Amino acid sequence: MTEETSAQRRDTRNRAFGEGYSPTVVDRFGIWLSASRIRRSVPTFRGLRLADVGCGYHAAFSRTLIDDLAELILLDLHIEPSLRSRPKVRAIEGSLPESLGQLGDGAADVVVCNSVLEHLWDPVRALSEMRRIIATGGVLLVNVPSWRGKRFLELSAFRLGLSPADEMNDHKAYYDPSDLWPLLVRAGFAPDHIRCFRHKFGLNTFATCRK
């Protein structure tokens, strides 16, 4: 059995974030904090092509930018039908990182990967594909939970019932800056184009990667 086939058989995820349930207060607060950081990282989204990798069923963040964008590319297992039919939206449904192969080189000016890498067996392959689809001069924005965040997330999910337990059970890894930075370099980003730091009270790690 190949490593990829083994990983696929161990991966039981069959729905996008927010599909079939309403995000909790804790989820919504986390989304708001991440969205604030992403907005601070890009001076303006007007006229840009944005790819939201692992956008969630409702694409809660990027759908708010549709009016400003030239194009919004959404990628996840399943995407809300009303979003798929909107002008300027290109929806690609399927597993990551395979679904990124449907996009050409330089297809996006900004790529957002928000709370996704921790769900993937092969994060370097996914990051390499994301770098490939970024246009020269574009940026990748990555948000992942840290090891400190692991304790908070598992408390919220497993003890308090304030977050979906199946989301936490699907996590493959957690990332402090010292964990994430080497993966970004292996994916092809130059060290002087990477800024990697803690945010959300140290519960998450955020990176901006220029191409």
GIPEBEL-V273851 format. One record per pair of residues at least 24 apart in sequence whose C-alpha atoms are under 8 Angstrom apart, sorted by the first residue. I is the first residue (numbers start at 0). J is the second residue. If there is no record, write none. Layout:
<<I J> <I J>>
This chain:
<<6 120> <10 169> <12 169> <13 76> <14 76> <14 77> <15 53> <15 55> <15 56> <15 75> <15 76> <15 77> <15 78> <16 55> <16 56> <16 166> <17 55> <17 56> <17 57> <18 55> <18 56> <18 57> <18 77> <22 162> <23 161> <23 162> <24 161> <25 161> <25 162> <26 162> <30 60> <32 199> <33 113> <33 142> <34 60> <37 140> <40 207> <44 68> <45 69> <46 70> <47 107> <47 108> <47 109> <48 72> <48 106> <48 107> <48 108> <48 109> <49 107> <49 108> <49 109> <49 110> <49 111> <50 74> <50 107> <50 108> <50 109> <50 110> <50 111> <51 110> <51 111> <51 112> <52 110> <52 111> <52 112> <52 113> <52 115> <53 95> <53 112> <53 113> <53 115> <54 112> <54 113> <57 82> <74 98> <74 99> <95 119> <95 125> <96 124> <96 125> <96 128> <99 125> <99 128> <99 129> <100 128> <102 132> <103 132> <104 131> <104 132> <104 133> <104 134> <105 131> <105 132> <105 133> <105 134> <105 135> <106 132> <106 133> <106 134> <107 132> <107 133> <107 134> <107 137> <108 133> <108 134> <108 135> <108 136> <108 137> <108 138> <109 133> <109 137> <109 138> <109 139> <109 140> <110 138> <110 139> <110 140> <111 139> <111 140> <111 141> <112 139> <112 140> <112 141> <112 142> <113 140> <113 141> <113 142> <113 143> <114 141> <114 142> <114 143> <114 144> <115 142> <115 143> <116 143> <117 143> <117 144> <117 170> <117 171> <117 172> <117 173> <117 174> <118 169> <118 170> <118 171> <118 172> <119 170> <119 171> <120 171> <122 182> <123 182> <123 183> <123 185> <123 186> <124 186> <126 182> <126 183> <126 186> <127 186> <127 187> <130 186> <130 187> <130 188> <130 210> <133 210> <134 210> <135 210> <136 209> <136 210> <137 209> <137 210> <138 207> <138 208> <138 209> <138 210> <139 206> <139 207> <139 208> <139 209> <140 205> <140 206> <140 207> <140 208> <141 205> <141 206> <141 207> <142 203> <142 204> <142 205> <142 206> <143 173> <143 174> <143 203> <143 204> <143 205> <144 173> <144 174> <144 175> <144 202> <144 203> <144 204> <145 173> <145 174> <145 175> <145 201> <145 202> <145 203> <145 204> <146 173> <146 174> <146 175> <146 202> <147 201> <147 202> <147 203> <148 201> <148 202> <148 203> <149 173> <149 202> <151 202> <174 203> <174 204> <175 203> <175 204> <176 204> <176 205> <183 208>>
